[in-house]
Amino acid sequence: MKLKKDLTLIHVFCIAAGAMISSGLFVLPGLAFAIAGPAVILSYAIAGLLMIPTMFSQAELAIAMPKSGGSYFFVERGLGRWQGAWPTSPDDDDHLGEFRSPGAEY
């Protein structure tokens, strides 16, 4: 039986994305557990509790300023267009830390 070479772009993308997601979700917590032991569970719980105010802040900003742009729009609206040009935070789901041009529409 001979294998056919018919991988498309979407096939390669799915394989690469699956490898990246599985390494982040399954391998790294396992390494942390190997080093810290059961304290990893406590650290995940504490980190989750510390994220609650951040989630509420993001939700409140999204309700107060319902416009696309995410964290960039909030910073640009609150601090001015030149501060909005600085790279966004890595927690911004839409634009992972990319640089913004002042006055550009996204």
N, C-alpha and C positions, 0 to 999 in steps of 0.2 A: 504494500500500500504506500503510495507516494503522497506526501502532504502538499497541499496547494498553498502558494504564497499570495494570499488575498487579504491581508490586513489593511484596513482603511484608516484614515486619520482618527475617526471616532473610536476604533478598536484600540489603537495605540494610546489615545488619550485616556480611555477607561482603564487600561492596564496601569499606566503611570499614576493616575489619580488614586486608584485602589492601593497601589504600593505606598504612596505618600500618606494616605489617610490611615491605613492599617499600621504603619510604623509609628505614627503619632498617637494613635488611640490605644494600641495594644503593646507595643514594644517598650516605649518610654515609661509608662506607669509600672511595667514589670521591672525595669531596671531600678526605678526609684524604690519599689517595694523591696528589691533585693538589698538595697543599701540601708534604707530606713526601717524596714519591717512594717509592723502594723500601724506605725505612726503616720504612714502615708494616708490611710483612711481618714484620720483626724485632720491632717493637713488639707485634704480635699474638702472636707466639711467646713473648715475655717475659711478656706478660700471662697467657697460658695457663699458663705454668710457675708463675707466682705464685698462680694459682688452685688448684693441686693441693693444697696444705695446707688450704685452705678447704674443698675438696670432701671431703677425708678427715675433717676436723673435723665437718662436717655429717653425714657418713655415720656416724661414731662416735656422735654425739649421737642420731641417729635410731635406732640399734641399742640404745643404752643406755636411751633413753626412748621406747619405741614407742607414742606417743599422738599423736592429731591435734592440730594447733596450730602445728607448725613452729617457727620462730624465737621466736615469742611464748612457747610453752610452755617452751623451753629457758631463756630469760631469766627467766621467772616462777619456774621451778623452782630456778634457780641463785641469783638475787638477791632473790627475794621478789615478792609480788604487786604492790607499788607500782612497782617498777622494770619489771615486766611491762606496766604501763599506758602506758609511753612508746611513741611510734610505733615500729613495727617498721622494720627496715632495708629499703631499696628492693630488695634482692636476694631478699626473701621472695616466692616465686612465688605463694603462695596469697592473701596479703593486702597488696598493694602499698602499704606505708607508711601504712595507716590507723590511727586511734587506737583503743586498746583500753581498755575499762572495767575497773577492778580488780575481780576476783572474778567477772567475766562468763564464762559458758561458751560456747566456740566450737567 
